Amino acid sequence: MGKIAFIGAGNMARAMIFGLIESGVSAADIIGTTASEASAQALHDATGIATGTDNQHAVASAETVILAVKPQKMRDVCQALQRVSGLENKLFISVAAGITSDSMAHWLGNPTLAIIRSMPNTPAQIQLGAIGAYANANTSAEQRDTAHRVLSSMGLAVWVEAEAQIDAVTALSGSGAAYVYLFCELMQNAGEQLGLSADISAQLAAQTFKGAGAMLVDSQITAKQLRINVTSPNGTTEQALKVFANRQLDAIVLEAMSAANQRSQQLAAELGSQE
Ligand SMILES: NC(=O)c1ccc[n+]([C@@H]2O[C@H](COP(=O)([O-])OP(=O)(O)OC[C@H]3O[C@@H](n4cnc5c(N)ncnc54)[C@H](OP(=O)(O)O)[C@@H]3O)[C@@H](O)[C@H]2O)c1
């Protein structure tokens, strides 16, 4: 996949760098830049890759460029890269929330660039991310394969065909880890109210998510079927599920995710409106 440059190297980029090295990419083929010399040195010490603070140099030396700075920094970072020659032959992959591929192409000064917009979630930091990605029309099949390999270094990577669907990905998996944490927290609290110690309740709730999640991913059985399998007629689970149904948990989840979807659309409009 040629040389890879990471522009910005916070938690998300580091997860990708570790994942790529683990998947067989040589550290010698990766370069990373940060805003400060101290961060660059720390990145080198942690990963063994070449690091620095010169974005133009890093991009010039790479075929694939991962844009991993905060969304608010994307415009300045991209505009400063306009001067690098040969941008049209490079693949750009962004992990920044809320920045459209058109905004990036505009800021990079060329509407024909190959740009991948991705939305990882925080478990990507331990290579268990759920990542949705969109490839703009300028991206070749080979570049898409390269991007798939890069994004898979953080976990499961799936492709959406319309960029607007990235807002739904944000509402589902991007923000989704927080929904899981909330539900876990609520189960913990309820366990305590039912007489368990805080410690035992926390352990059992967390392990229930880990175990149920592993069965869901590993067994290829749908969430619905797994739920049916643990629900004996007139048993304890059925009583609890009836309460969720009567309180219309499905409508609450849809309303919550619709709010996240809408906020994602708003953020893209706000961040992309900067000239
Ligand atoms: N964290 C997540 O779970 C998550 C989830 C989805 C998407 N994302 C996206 O991932 C991106 C990065 O998030 P993060 O949490 O990794 O951020 P972060 O920890 O704040 O890291 C940002 C990095 O960008 C560097 N940087 C800032 N200005 C720069 C410049 N002009 N040139 C080069 N590097 C520069 C910083 O360097 P210094 O260390 O020197 O300041 C730092 O290494 C964001 O766009 C975010 O939307 C993150």
The ligand as a Gaussian input file, in Angstrom:
#p B3LYP/6-31G(d) Opt

LIG

0 1
 N      -11.272000       9.704000      19.761000
 C      -12.317000       9.084000      19.211000
 O      -12.905000       8.198000      19.769000
 C      -12.795000       9.454000      17.833000
 C      -13.921000       8.827000      17.292000
 C      -14.307000       9.161000      15.985000
 C      -13.578000      10.095000      15.271000
 N      -12.499000      10.687000      15.847000
 C      -11.771000      11.693000      15.096000
 O      -10.377000      11.484000      15.162000
 C       -9.732000      12.744000      15.054000
 C       -8.660000      12.824000      16.108000
 O       -9.253000      12.618000      17.373000
 P       -8.336000      12.264000      18.618000
 O       -9.245000      11.920000      19.735000
 O       -7.277000      11.291000      18.201000
 O       -7.698000      13.726000      18.850000
 P       -6.501000      14.188000      19.771000
 O       -6.160000      13.115000      20.750000
 O       -6.805000      15.559000      20.256000
 O       -5.275000      14.296000      18.744000
 C       -5.162000      15.292000      17.794000
 C       -3.763000      15.189000      17.191000
 O       -3.651000      16.170000      16.169000
 C       -2.391000      16.805000      16.307000
 N       -2.422000      18.104000      15.653000
 C       -3.088000      19.229000      15.995000
 N       -2.860000      20.204000      15.098000
 C       -2.036000      19.667000      14.146000
 C       -1.420000      20.181000      12.980000
 N       -1.626000      21.427000      12.571000
 N       -0.631000      19.358000      12.267000
 C       -0.403000      18.083000      12.653000
 N       -0.955000      17.542000      13.759000
 C       -1.741000      18.334000      14.504000
 C       -2.165000      16.860000      17.786000
 O       -0.801000      17.109000      18.068000
 P       -0.319000      17.576000      19.551000
 O       -0.344000      16.335000      20.384000
 O        1.062000      18.077000      19.329000
 O       -1.283000      18.619000      20.005000
 C       -2.627000      15.439000      18.175000
 O       -1.607000      14.505000      17.902000
 C      -10.811000      13.825000      15.212000
 O      -11.046000      14.434000      13.969000
 C      -12.027000      13.067000      15.666000
 O      -13.215000      13.602000      15.108000
 C      -12.087000      10.381000      17.109000

